[in-house]
């Protein structure tokens, strides 16, 4: 964030060819280009290098309004970066804030599960129309008592199990755990339903931990999926 070594990066400072050697996946968060115009340019530099290597590229549509303070609106920056992505993760409302994809519903309050699934499908369709090279879209719903997700992967729409939220100790990092779980499943070529269920369970597990990082094992995450 502000004043960090990362925030002082400039284009040309990273040897991307060396940094991405032997890598197959490039992931970035919308928090990064929100910091300043130089970091946005560094992100594009990395994306161009990853694309040239044929890497899978994913993005976290993580919107933080307090970070966009350098005279650019997200809609002026993010679309150019997201066009490199084949996997787009976030939620209905972050897609609107960052990519100007109009949200079909204002919020989740009072909405049924099916209404939210339908809204996610409509938003993802708009995303696919705008970013036709993307192959996978995943949205999360963290409600008061449950957490679940929707994924459009190719022609298949998948809805995860509803994972009960037993206790919330720290919300930080739950979205990161969802994305890590999704990437884990995709890299290991698991079935789509399995991928999404695991990712949702990983996110819920993080809610019960204090701090930014998780200490969960794959076994512990899988145990949450046992009926």
TORKOL-4160 file (C-alpha; in steps of 0.2 Angstrom, whole numbers, padded with zeros to 4 digits, m for minus):
227
<pt num="1" X="0000" Y="0000" Z="0000"/>
<pt num="2" X="0006" Y="0018" Z="0002"/>
<pt num="3" X="0024" Y="0020" Z="0006"/>
<pt num="4" X="0028" Y="0001" Z="0004"/>
<pt num="5" X="0042" Y="m0005" Z="m0007"/>
<pt num="6" X="0029" Y="m0012" Z="m0019"/>
<pt num="7" X="0021" Y="0005" Z="m0021"/>
<pt num="8" X="0037" Y="0012" Z="m0027"/>
<pt num="9" X="0040" Y="0000" Z="m0042"/>
<pt num="10" X="0042" Y="0007" Z="m0059"/>
<pt num="11" X="0041" Y="m0001" Z="m0076"/>
<pt num="12" X="0057" Y="m0008" Z="m0081"/>
<pt num="13" X="0063" Y="m0013" Z="m0063"/>
<pt num="14" X="0057" Y="m0031" Z="m0064"/>
<pt num="15" X="0066" Y="m0043" Z="m0076"/>
<pt num="16" X="0049" Y="m0052" Z="m0080"/>
<pt num="17" X="0058" Y="m0066" Z="m0091"/>
<pt num="18" X="0068" Y="m0071" Z="m0076"/>
<pt num="19" X="0054" Y="m0068" Z="m0063"/>
<pt num="20" X="0042" Y="m0080" Z="m0073"/>
<pt num="21" X="0054" Y="m0093" Z="m0078"/>
<pt num="22" X="0047" Y="m0111" Z="m0075"/>
<pt num="23" X="0030" Y="m0103" Z="m0070"/>
<pt num="24" X="0013" Y="m0108" Z="m0078"/>
<pt num="25" X="0001" Y="m0096" Z="m0069"/>
<pt num="26" X="0001" Y="m0077" Z="m0067"/>
<pt num="27" X="m0012" Y="m0070" Z="m0054"/>
<pt num="28" X="m0014" Y="m0052" Z="m0050"/>
<pt num="29" X="m0026" Y="m0042" Z="m0039"/>
<pt num="30" X="m0036" Y="m0026" Z="m0044"/>
<pt num="31" X="m0028" Y="m0019" Z="m0027"/>
<pt num="32" X="m0012" Y="m0017" Z="m0036"/>
<pt num="33" X="m0016" Y="m0005" Z="m0051"/>
<pt num="34" X="m0027" Y="0005" Z="m0038"/>
<pt num="35" X="m0011" Y="0011" Z="m0030"/>
<pt num="36" X="m0004" Y="0023" Z="m0043"/>
<pt num="37" X="m0001" Y="0024" Z="m0062"/>
<pt num="38" X="0016" Y="0017" Z="m0061"/>
<pt num="39" X="0010" Y="0001" Z="m0053"/>
<pt num="40" X="m0004" Y="0000" Z="m0066"/>
<pt num="41" X="0009" Y="0000" Z="m0079"/>
<pt num="42" X="0020" Y="m0013" Z="m0070"/>
<pt num="43" X="0005" Y="m0024" Z="m0070"/>
<pt num="44" X="0002" Y="m0022" Z="m0089"/>
<pt num="45" X="0021" Y="m0026" Z="m0091"/>
<pt num="46" X="0019" Y="m0042" Z="m0081"/>
<pt num="47" X="0003" Y="m0047" Z="m0090"/>
<pt num="48" X="0011" Y="m0044" Z="m0107"/>
<pt num="49" X="0026" Y="m0055" Z="m0102"/>
<pt num="50" X="0015" Y="m0069" Z="m0095"/>
<pt num="51" X="0004" Y="m0069" Z="m0110"/>
<pt num="52" X="0020" Y="m0070" Z="m0121"/>
<pt num="53" X="0025" Y="m0086" Z="m0112"/>
<pt num="54" X="0007" Y="m0093" Z="m0114"/>
<pt num="55" X="0004" Y="m0093" Z="m0095"/>
<pt num="56" X="m0014" Y="m0095" Z="m0088"/>
<pt num="57" X="m0018" Y="m0077" Z="m0081"/>
<pt num="58" X="m0031" Y="m0074" Z="m0068"/>
<pt num="59" X="m0037" Y="m0058" Z="m0059"/>
<pt num="60" X="m0045" Y="m0055" Z="m0042"/>
<pt num="61" X="m0058" Y="m0041" Z="m0044"/>
<pt num="62" X="m0055" Y="m0034" Z="m0027"/>
<pt num="63" X="m0062" Y="m0016" Z="m0026"/>
<pt num="64" X="m0056" Y="m0004" Z="m0013"/>
<pt num="65" X="m0063" Y="0013" Z="m0016"/>
<pt num="66" X="m0050" Y="0021" Z="m0004"/>
<pt num="67" X="m0036" Y="0016" Z="m0015"/>
<pt num="68" X="m0041" Y="0024" Z="m0031"/>
<pt num="69" X="m0034" Y="0041" Z="m0027"/>
<pt num="70" X="m0023" Y="0045" Z="m0042"/>
<pt num="71" X="m0035" Y="0053" Z="m0054"/>
<pt num="72" X="m0040" Y="0037" Z="m0063"/>
<pt num="73" X="m0056" Y="0028" Z="m0061"/>
<pt num="74" X="m0056" Y="0009" Z="m0061"/>
<pt num="75" X="m0065" Y="0008" Z="m0078"/>
<pt num="76" X="m0051" Y="0018" Z="m0086"/>
<pt num="77" X="m0038" Y="0006" Z="m0080"/>
<pt num="78" X="m0044" Y="m0012" Z="m0077"/>
<pt num="79" X="m0052" Y="m0016" Z="m0094"/>
<pt num="80" X="m0035" Y="m0015" Z="m0102"/>
<pt num="81" X="m0028" Y="m0027" Z="m0089"/>
<pt num="82" X="m0042" Y="m0039" Z="m0088"/>
<pt num="83" X="m0042" Y="m0042" Z="m0107"/>
<pt num="84" X="m0026" Y="m0053" Z="m0104"/>
<pt num="85" X="m0036" Y="m0065" Z="m0092"/>
<pt num="86" X="m0043" Y="m0082" Z="m0094"/>
<pt num="87" X="m0050" Y="m0083" Z="m0076"/>
<pt num="88" X="m0059" Y="m0069" Z="m0068"/>
<pt num="89" X="m0064" Y="m0070" Z="m0050"/>
<pt num="90" X="m0074" Y="m0058" Z="m0039"/>
<pt num="91" X="m0093" Y="m0054" Z="m0037"/>
<pt num="92" X="m0107" Y="m0045" Z="m0045"/>
<pt num="93" X="m0104" Y="m0029" Z="m0037"/>
<pt num="94" X="m0085" Y="m0028" Z="m0039"/>
<pt num="95" X="m0087" Y="m0032" Z="m0058"/>
<pt num="96" X="m0098" Y="m0016" Z="m0058"/>
<pt num="97" X="m0086" Y="m0005" Z="m0048"/>
<pt num="98" X="m0070" Y="m0011" Z="m0058"/>
<pt num="99" X="m0076" Y="m0015" Z="m0075"/>
<pt num="100" X="m0093" Y="m0006" Z="m0077"/>
<pt num="101" X="m0103" Y="m0022" Z="m0079"/>
<pt num="102" X="m0120" Y="m0017" Z="m0072"/>
<pt num="103" X="m0125" Y="m0027" Z="m0057"/>
<pt num="104" X="m0142" Y="m0036" Z="m0060"/>
<pt num="105" X="m0146" Y="m0033" Z="m0041"/>
<pt num="106" X="m0141" Y="m0019" Z="m0029"/>
<pt num="107" X="m0137" Y="m0031" Z="m0015"/>
<pt num="108" X="m0140" Y="m0049" Z="m0008"/>
<pt num="109" X="m0152" Y="m0044" Z="0006"/>
<pt num="110" X="m0169" Y="m0052" Z="0004"/>
<pt num="111" X="m0164" Y="m0061" Z="m0012"/>
<pt num="112" X="m0166" Y="m0080" Z="m0014"/>
<pt num="113" X="m0152" Y="m0091" Z="m0018"/>
<pt num="114" X="m0159" Y="m0094" Z="m0036"/>
<pt num="115" X="m0161" Y="m0075" Z="m0038"/>
<pt num="116" X="m0143" Y="m0073" Z="m0034"/>
<pt num="117" X="m0138" Y="m0087" Z="m0045"/>
<pt num="118" X="m0148" Y="m0079" Z="m0060"/>
<pt num="119" X="m0140" Y="m0062" Z="m0056"/>
<pt num="120" X="m0122" Y="m0070" Z="m0056"/>
<pt num="121" X="m0126" Y="m0078" Z="m0073"/>
<pt num="122" X="m0132" Y="m0062" Z="m0081"/>
<pt num="123" X="m0117" Y="m0053" Z="m0075"/>
<pt num="124" X="m0105" Y="m0066" Z="m0081"/>
<pt num="125" X="m0113" Y="m0066" Z="m0098"/>
<pt num="126" X="m0109" Y="m0048" Z="m0099"/>
<pt num="127" X="m0091" Y="m0051" Z="m0094"/>
<pt num="128" X="m0089" Y="m0065" Z="m0107"/>
<pt num="129" X="m0096" Y="m0053" Z="m0120"/>
<pt num="130" X="m0084" Y="m0040" Z="m0115"/>
<pt num="131" X="m0069" Y="m0052" Z="m0113"/>
<pt num="132" X="m0072" Y="m0066" Z="m0125"/>
<pt num="133" X="m0055" Y="m0074" Z="m0122"/>
<pt num="134" X="m0059" Y="m0078" Z="m0104"/>
<pt num="135" X="m0064" Y="m0096" Z="m0101"/>
<pt num="136" X="m0069" Y="m0096" Z="m0082"/>
<pt num="137" X="m0079" Y="m0083" Z="m0071"/>
<pt num="138" X="m0082" Y="m0086" Z="m0053"/>
<pt num="139" X="m0092" Y="m0076" Z="m0041"/>
<pt num="140" X="m0093" Y="m0078" Z="m0022"/>
<pt num="141" X="m0108" Y="m0074" Z="m0010"/>
<pt num="142" X="m0103" Y="m0072" Z="0008"/>
<pt num="143" X="m0120" Y="m0071" Z="0017"/>
<pt num="144" X="m0124" Y="m0070" Z="0035"/>
<pt num="145" X="m0124" Y="m0088" Z="0039"/>
<pt num="146" X="m0118" Y="m0096" Z="0023"/>
<pt num="147" X="m0104" Y="m0094" Z="0010"/>
<pt num="148" X="m0106" Y="m0101" Z="m0008"/>
<pt num="149" X="m0101" Y="m0097" Z="m0026"/>
<pt num="150" X="m0106" Y="m0098" Z="m0044"/>
<pt num="151" X="m0094" Y="m0102" Z="m0058"/>
<pt num="152" X="m0096" Y="m0102" Z="m0077"/>
<pt num="153" X="m0083" Y="m0113" Z="m0084"/>
<pt num="154" X="m0085" Y="m0114" Z="m0103"/>
<pt num="155" X="m0103" Y="m0119" Z="m0106"/>
<pt num="156" X="m0105" Y="m0126" Z="m0089"/>
<pt num="157" X="m0113" Y="m0116" Z="m0074"/>
<pt num="158" X="m0109" Y="m0123" Z="m0057"/>
<pt num="159" X="m0115" Y="m0118" Z="m0040"/>
<pt num="160" X="m0106" Y="m0123" Z="m0025"/>
<pt num="161" X="m0113" Y="m0131" Z="m0009"/>
<pt num="162" X="m0118" Y="m0119" Z="0004"/>
<pt num="163" X="m0105" Y="m0119" Z="0017"/>
<pt num="164" X="m0111" Y="m0114" Z="0035"/>
<pt num="165" X="m0101" Y="m0100" Z="0043"/>
<pt num="166" X="m0099" Y="m0105" Z="0061"/>
<pt num="167" X="m0088" Y="m0091" Z="0067"/>
<pt num="168" X="m0080" Y="m0076" Z="0060"/>
<pt num="169" X="m0064" Y="m0071" Z="0068"/>
<pt num="170" X="m0056" Y="m0062" Z="0054"/>
<pt num="171" X="m0063" Y="m0058" Z="0036"/>
<pt num="172" X="m0046" Y="m0053" Z="0029"/>
<pt num="173" X="m0040" Y="m0066" Z="0017"/>
<pt num="174" X="m0056" Y="m0076" Z="0014"/>
<pt num="175" X="m0057" Y="m0070" Z="m0004"/>
<pt num="176" X="m0039" Y="m0074" Z="m0007"/>
<pt num="177" X="m0042" Y="m0092" Z="0000"/>
<pt num="178" X="m0057" Y="m0094" Z="m0012"/>
<pt num="179" X="m0046" Y="m0089" Z="m0026"/>
<pt num="180" X="m0031" Y="m0100" Z="m0021"/>
<pt num="181" X="m0043" Y="m0115" Z="m0019"/>
<pt num="182" X="m0050" Y="m0112" Z="m0036"/>
<pt num="183" X="m0033" Y="m0111" Z="m0044"/>
<pt num="184" X="m0028" Y="m0127" Z="m0034"/>
<pt num="185" X="m0042" Y="m0136" Z="m0041"/>
<pt num="186" X="m0039" Y="m0130" Z="m0059"/>
<pt num="187" X="m0021" Y="m0134" Z="m0059"/>
<pt num="188" X="m0025" Y="m0151" Z="m0053"/>
<pt num="189" X="m0038" Y="m0154" Z="m0066"/>
<pt num="190" X="m0052" Y="m0158" Z="m0054"/>
<pt num="191" X="m0070" Y="m0158" Z="m0059"/>
<pt num="192" X="m0079" Y="m0141" Z="m0060"/>
<pt num="193" X="m0090" Y="m0145" Z="m0045"/>
<pt num="194" X="m0076" Y="m0151" Z="m0035"/>
<pt num="195" X="m0066" Y="m0136" Z="m0039"/>
<pt num="196" X="m0079" Y="m0124" Z="m0033"/>
<pt num="197" X="m0084" Y="m0133" Z="m0018"/>
<pt num="198" X="m0066" Y="m0134" Z="m0012"/>
<pt num="199" X="m0063" Y="m0115" Z="m0015"/>
<pt num="200" X="m0079" Y="m0111" Z="m0005"/>
<pt num="201" X="m0074" Y="m0122" Z="0009"/>
<pt num="202" X="m0056" Y="m0114" Z="0009"/>
<pt num="203" X="m0064" Y="m0097" Z="0011"/>
<pt num="204" X="m0075" Y="m0102" Z="0025"/>
<pt num="205" X="m0060" Y="m0110" Z="0034"/>
<pt num="206" X="m0051" Y="m0093" Z="0033"/>
<pt num="207" X="m0065" Y="m0084" Z="0041"/>
<pt num="208" X="m0062" Y="m0094" Z="0057"/>
<pt num="209" X="m0043" Y="m0089" Z="0058"/>
<pt num="210" X="m0035" Y="m0073" Z="0064"/>
<pt num="211" X="m0023" Y="m0064" Z="0052"/>
<pt num="212" X="m0021" Y="m0062" Z="0034"/>
<pt num="213" X="m0014" Y="m0080" Z="0030"/>
<pt num="214" X="m0022" Y="m0097" Z="0032"/>
<pt num="215" X="m0014" Y="m0112" Z="0040"/>
<pt num="216" X="m0027" Y="m0124" Z="0033"/>
<pt num="217" X="m0022" Y="m0140" Z="0025"/>
<pt num="218" X="m0030" Y="m0148" Z="0010"/>
<pt num="219" X="m0037" Y="m0162" Z="0022"/>
<pt num="220" X="m0045" Y="m0149" Z="0034"/>
<pt num="221" X="m0053" Y="m0140" Z="0019"/>
<pt num="222" X="m0060" Y="m0156" Z="0012"/>
<pt num="223" X="m0067" Y="m0161" Z="0030"/>
<pt num="224" X="m0079" Y="m0146" Z="0028"/>
<pt num="225" X="m0087" Y="m0154" Z="0013"/>
<pt num="226" X="m0092" Y="m0170" Z="0022"/>
<pt num="227" X="m0110" Y="m0170" Z="0025"/>
